[in-house]
Amino acid sequence: MSKWKLLALIAGVWFVADQVTKYLAVEHLTAAFAVAHAQTPGEKLSAFVEQKDLLERGLADPAPVIVAPFWQHRYTQNRGAAWGVLAGAGEKFRVPFFYLVSIVAVIFIFSYYRKLSNGQRYLQVALALVLGGALGNALDRLLRGYVIDFIDWHWFDPQWMRPSLHWPTFNVADSGITVGLALLFLEMLFVKKPAAAPSTRKA
């Protein structure tokens, strides 16, 4: 498989997985579809795409628990970057800023990716994961001005008695970006670069 087909496959699958899980989060963790009187799959998809501030439409209660001591699903809206950075900034600054960051990130990924050889699968997978995640969150910002997060990892605190025991709520796109960047970091640390060929220039 060529490196470009691999990029399209992994990034595309991750992008779709991110949007599908966000749709399911809205369906099961909020009252958005009920408020919109959306019953058919088409009506629900339309509500998912068109409704803006889903949090104001109410939350479903209780949130489904996956592994009670460590993992549950909790709907949140992140208007900032990772860990809510810049979430409090004005919308006129915040929204264009994140659009610009997304565009720069995609340009960087493609410029770096095109330099890879077909045999550098490790780096190809890493960049494809970052691209898929970046596109997933970028679409959220384009549609609503914020990113849907719903995966809540915590330490024996499902009732949110101590927020300090919770990892910042995230989504599938965030996980792709994190894993991809971690792979890139490990590659920089441990993969040996080929030694430079000795000079054959005569004195």
ZAKE-178576 format. One record per residue (C-alpha): residue number from 0; residue in one letter; z, x, y. Coordinates in Angstrom, 2 decimals. Example, Ala and Ser with C-alpha at 12.3 -4.5 7.8 and 13.67 -1.06 7.14 Angstrom:
REM ZAKE-178576
0:a:7.80:12.30:-4.50 $
1:s:7.14:13.67:-1.06 $
***
This chain:
REM ZAKE-178576
0:m:0.00:0.00:0.00 $
1:s:-0.91:1.35:3.43 $
2:k:1.86:1.96:5.93 $
3:w:0.57:-0.82:8.20 $
4:k:0.62:-3.39:5.40 $
5:l:4.16:-2.30:4.56 $
6:l:5.19:-2.68:8.19 $
7:a:3.71:-6.18:8.39 $
8:l:5.29:-7.20:5.08 $
9:i:8.85:-5.99:5.70 $
10:a:8.99:-6.89:9.39 $
11:g:7.41:-10.29:8.69 $
12:v:9.79:-11.13:5.85 $
13:w:12.81:-10.07:7.89 $
14:f:11.63:-12.04:10.93 $
15:v:11.11:-15.20:8.86 $
16:a:14.45:-14.75:7.07 $
17:d:16.19:-14.40:10.42 $
18:q:14.65:-17.57:11.87 $
19:v:15.21:-19.61:8.69 $
20:t:18.89:-18.65:8.54 $
21:k:19.32:-19.46:12.23 $
22:y:17.72:-22.86:11.63 $
23:l:20.16:-23.46:8.76 $
24:a:23.05:-22.37:10.97 $
25:v:22.06:-24.92:13.61 $
26:e:21.64:-27.60:10.92 $
27:h:24.97:-27.03:9.20 $
28:l:27.21:-25.60:11.93 $
29:t:26.28:-27.72:14.94 $
30:a:25.64:-31.36:15.76 $
31:a:22.36:-30.55:17.53 $
32:f:20.12:-32.44:15.09 $
33:a:22.40:-35.48:15.05 $
34:v:22.47:-35.60:18.86 $
35:a:18.66:-35.33:18.93 $
36:h:18.39:-38.06:16.24 $
37:a:16.27:-35.63:14.22 $
38:q:16.02:-36.68:10.57 $
39:t:12.71:-35.47:9.17 $
40:p:11.96:-31.74:8.71 $
41:g:9.41:-31.93:11.52 $
42:e:11.86:-33.55:13.92 $
43:k:14.53:-31.00:13.06 $
44:l:12.14:-28.10:13.56 $
45:s:11.08:-29.55:16.91 $
46:a:14.72:-29.90:17.97 $
47:f:15.47:-26.35:16.82 $
48:v:12.64:-24.94:18.95 $
49:e:12.92:-27.18:22.00 $
50:q:16.65:-27.75:22.55 $
51:k:18.24:-25.14:24.78 $
52:d:22.03:-25.03:24.86 $
53:l:22.81:-26.01:21.29 $
54:l:26.51:-25.20:21.60 $
55:e:27.02:-28.02:24.10 $
56:r:25.84:-30.51:21.49 $
57:g:28.97:-29.93:19.46 $
58:l:30.00:-27.92:16.43 $
59:a:30.24:-29.14:12.88 $
60:d:33.73:-28.90:11.43 $
61:p:34.73:-27.16:9.32 $
62:a:32.42:-24.15:9.07 $
63:p:31.34:-23.42:5.49 $
64:v:33.39:-20.62:3.97 $
65:i:31.59:-18.04:1.84 $
66:v:34.46:-15.71:0.87 $
67:a:37.55:-17.14:2.57 $
68:p:39.48:-13.89:3.20 $
69:f:36.50:-11.95:4.54 $
70:w:33.40:-14.01:5.34 $
71:q:32.64:-17.37:6.91 $
72:h:29.87:-18.90:9.00 $
73:r:30.69:-19.67:12.63 $
74:y:28.06:-20.67:15.19 $
75:t:28.04:-18.72:18.46 $
76:q:25.57:-18.04:21.27 $
77:n:25.29:-14.43:22.38 $
78:r:23.84:-14.16:25.87 $
79:g:24.27:-10.40:25.95 $
80:a:23.32:-7.48:23.74 $
81:a:25.27:-6.29:20.69 $
82:w:28.99:-7.09:20.96 $
83:g:28.26:-9.32:23.96 $
84:v:27.36:-6.46:26.32 $
85:l:26.05:-7.88:29.64 $
86:a:26.83:-11.44:28.50 $
87:g:28.47:-12.13:31.86 $
88:a:25.59:-10.81:33.94 $
89:g:23.59:-13.27:36.04 $
90:e:20.74:-15.00:34.26 $
91:k:18.16:-13.80:36.79 $
92:f:19.03:-10.22:35.85 $
93:r:20.02:-10.62:32.21 $
94:v:16.98:-12.50:30.87 $
95:p:14.26:-10.25:32.40 $
96:f:16.29:-7.18:31.44 $
97:f:16.39:-8.13:27.76 $
98:y:12.70:-9.06:27.81 $
99:l:11.97:-5.58:29.13 $
100:v:14.22:-3.94:26.54 $
101:s:12.47:-5.85:23.73 $
102:i:9.02:-4.82:24.97 $
103:v:10.05:-1.18:25.31 $
104:a:11.61:-1.22:21.83 $
105:v:8.45:-2.64:20.21 $
106:i:6.25:-0.10:22.02 $
107:f:8.52:2.73:20.89 $
108:i:8.50:1.54:17.28 $
109:f:4.72:1.32:17.12 $
110:s:4.21:4.68:18.87 $
111:y:6.62:6.37:16.45 $
112:y:5.30:4.52:13.42 $
113:r:1.66:5.46:13.98 $
114:k:2.61:9.15:13.71 $
115:l:4.08:8.71:10.22 $
116:s:2.11:9.72:7.16 $
117:n:1.58:7.22:4.33 $
118:g:4.08:9.17:2.24 $
119:q:7.02:8.74:4.65 $
120:r:8.17:5.47:3.09 $
121:y:11.80:5.96:4.04 $
122:l:11.04:6.02:7.75 $
123:q:8.48:3.24:7.41 $
124:v:11.04:0.88:5.87 $
125:a:13.63:1.81:8.52 $
126:l:11.28:1.11:11.44 $
127:a:9.99:-2.10:9.83 $
128:l:13.56:-3.43:9.55 $
129:v:14.24:-2.61:13.20 $
130:l:10.98:-4.25:14.25 $
131:g:11.63:-7.44:12.28 $
132:g:15.12:-7.73:13.71 $
133:a:14.02:-6.99:17.27 $
134:l:11.30:-9.66:17.08 $
135:g:13.72:-12.22:15.65 $
136:n:16.23:-11.81:18.47 $
137:a:13.46:-11.57:21.07 $
138:l:12.12:-14.98:20.00 $
139:d:15.61:-16.45:20.44 $
140:r:15.82:-15.13:23.99 $
141:l:12.33:-16.38:24.75 $
142:l:13.10:-19.91:23.51 $
143:r:16.69:-20.31:24.73 $
144:g:17.84:-17.34:26.78 $
145:y:20.43:-16.34:24.18 $
146:v:20.67:-15.20:20.54 $
147:i:22.09:-17.39:17.76 $
148:d:24.84:-15.60:15.79 $
149:f:26.69:-17.10:12.85 $
150:i:27.89:-14.48:10.34 $
151:d:31.63:-13.92:10.83 $
152:w:33.26:-11.03:8.98 $
153:h:37.02:-10.83:9.29 $
154:w:40.18:-9.57:7.60 $
155:f:42.16:-12.49:6.15 $
156:d:41.90:-14.60:9.30 $
157:p:39.52:-17.56:8.72 $
158:q:41.33:-19.70:11.33 $
159:w:40.78:-17.19:14.14 $
160:m:44.48:-16.69:14.82 $
161:r:43.81:-13.03:15.68 $
162:p:40.31:-12.33:17.05 $
163:s:40.98:-8.59:16.80 $
164:l:40.66:-8.93:13.01 $
165:h:37.06:-10.13:13.33 $
166:w:33.88:-8.08:13.47 $
167:p:31.63:-9.34:16.29 $
168:t:29.65:-12.33:14.99 $
169:f:26.08:-11.34:14.09 $
170:n:22.88:-12.56:12.42 $
171:v:20.20:-11.42:9.98 $
172:a:18.15:-9.79:12.75 $
173:d:21.17:-7.71:13.79 $
174:s:21.68:-6.56:10.21 $
175:g:18.04:-5.42:9.97 $
176:i:18.34:-3.47:13.22 $
177:t:21.64:-1.91:12.13 $
178:v:20.43:-0.89:8.66 $
179:g:17.15:0.44:10.07 $
180:l:18.89:2.54:12.71 $
181:a:21.37:3.82:10.13 $
182:l:18.49:4.91:7.90 $
183:l:16.87:6.69:10.85 $
184:f:20.14:8.44:11.64 $
185:l:20.61:9.56:8.03 $
186:e:17.05:10.85:7.97 $
187:m:17.72:12.98:11.04 $
188:l:20.91:14.36:9.48 $
189:f:19.89:15.10:5.92 $
190:v:16.12:15.27:5.53 $
191:k:14.97:18.84:5.87 $
192:k:11.99:19.48:8.07 $
193:p:9.23:21.69:6.61 $
194:a:9.53:25.30:7.67 $
195:a:6.99:26.48:10.20 $
196:a:4.17:28.51:8.74 $
197:p:4.46:32.24:9.51 $
198:s:2.17:33.52:12.20 $
199:t:-0.90:35.38:10.94 $
200:r:-1.82:36.76:14.31 $
201:k:-2.45:40.51:14.18 $
202:a:-0.75:42.84:16.59 $
***
